[in-house]
Amino acid sequence: MRFFEDIHCFRNGSGFLLRTDVDGWDHLYYYTNDGKLKKRLTSGNWPVTSISLVDEKGGYVYFMARPTKSWDSHLMRVRLDGTAWNN
């Protein structure tokens, strides 16, 4: 059983954001309140290491990740609809 360190419940009741390694890499997933996957927000052969800030009004999640080297952390962001992620 895994303990989830990063979980964010949306104030508007639309669901929750979770960092999990379901595919072998820690990534961000947006679920409805009943546990159905709404949208996978990040993907790739690199880990998301933490959720830094969720800007619900602006529609972004800011997070720390290691997209290049295991020792090289980046502050990145992704839209809540899963588009336009960048660092």
Secondary structure as UniProt FT lines:
FT   STRAND          7..9
FT   TURN            11..12
FT   STRAND          16..20
FT   TURN            22..23
FT   STRAND          27..31
FT   TURN            33..34
FT   STRAND          37..40
FT   STRAND          48..55
FT   TURN            56..59
FT   STRAND          60..65
FT   TURN            70..71
FT   STRAND          74..79
FT   TURN            80..81
//
